[in-house]
């Protein structure tokens, strides 16, 4: 299986110029930095004490920011390298207030590029985040006896089944991790079956809070936008059909409340114009965040079409509907919205985050719905409760500190 994988990766490497050109045209690739994915480096290695974190995209990278902030204060950690695969994650990292941390794109997982990458950076320890598994990189890291940790590990049932179908290959790969810190019990069970050795369930790092959450400069600017309006609810990471679902709720809420506005943040912002037209057709006035114009007084829906500002909007909201839970499969992670003080409302399709939603439900933070009428009723009921947002923040802040402390304690053993 490893032989077949390496042939496939080398074919991808050969046609990578065409893939990258296509992605640049689609604005999914940085035209100035794409060479990093095929063996170029924007920074020189200046010292020996470098540790490396790799996460696929925005969510994975942001989950470890509180941990990185703590590590930056340690004398034995001189530099921290973060790699990721997506343009959006690179933009987010650039805006973080991290002094000794820098970003590079993750290289294609061919042996040649992997060797070149490791020869250049020579990391003291490596942390793969969530479900990032790259066979060639993993095997080369272990050949060099560099500590390799799977951090905030999460495997969905689908991912597990895919790996289980090639179990001998899976065991060859997963057995190379020195430590796997699992988000949940399900992942811990899956990792054991797939051949990982040292596994600990330690909780989800997304419950932890970074200092950037507390010093968010854009929040005051966004607060001004809504100073004369009541944000009735936010819809986060919505998928096709869910914006219309939320729009119908807003129409009914307008009959009960005056001067309200709802925020919609779609998962895929390239759908912005399509969403606007769809909501216009049912009589709703839509304002697009990036337009830069003054927001009209008759705006019903504030449509966010930028990356990296979700936290600011969630701080203005007290109720969050989580997308991909009515239309779609798997759901979206509700932790960030809850941590920022929102009551969570979701549909039945939450297969990828069952344990998280169960936990929040036990805390009285999360509720399941089946129809837009259910959503409407809950928003009305939750708007009657005062100061509940602060209670949520305090509950989850305590949990987050414990998880962050335990993660830091475990990884300190490896550098």
C-alpha angles and dihedrals in degrees: 000000000000090000091053091046092053092049090051092049092049090051089052089049091054093052095036094105090062092045092049093048089052091049092048090053089050089049092240094117134056107243090206098048109031091104088074088074091059101044109291123125130209094196135047121231104248104173145016101243100079124136123193133217123189126192129165100231147336100310095049094046095046091050091067099042093096088053093047090051089058094045092052088066094057118101094216092057110074101165137011122206119202119192128187139162105231137075092225093057091051090053092050094050091050090060096049119104096238117142105190099028127093137176135237130169116254112253125238108274097249119131093241095053093040091054091048092049095049093044090055101045103028093194120208091214135002128215121192112195129222109329102342106141119168111171101202093046092046093050094047092049091054092046086062093046092238112157109255121197130183102216127201086357119201129175121180121213091255093052091047092051091051092052092043090058088065096036099157090053091044092054090050090055105035094046089068095071113101090204137006117199106197126207094212146008093260092057091046090055093046094048092052092053091048093056106265112147113195107044128165129177103222106156136258117306090209087080088067122093127226124212088244087067089060095044101044106156096187093060094077091051092050092045089060090057091059101033092115097036135071114232100219096185144332127231111209130201093352123186132209110306096016094088089059089046090056093042091060089052091052091052091056094043090055088066091060104033132045127220096011130155131188125211121219121190109183120208091231112041094193085078092063098110092043091052092047093053092046092053092043088058092062092049102265124138111226128200118197114219098219094051092092092212127126110275110248117236092237094059113135103175126036105204115202113210102170136087127246102020101092092104092057092053093044089056089061093048130075097187127047128189109204116221131223086044098095099031114028138022131282103017128229130280109267098190099099093049091048094045089056092056105269128141104232123229121182143165127243097270103087100122095140095053105033095132093048093050092046089052093049091046090055088053089052092245103108132056132182124225136185104195141027088252088061090051091050093051093049094049090053092048096046093048088063093062116087128208092004090123092064091050091054092049092052094047095051095039089061092048091047094052091053093050092047092049092050093048092049091048092053099046095044087076092069105058 
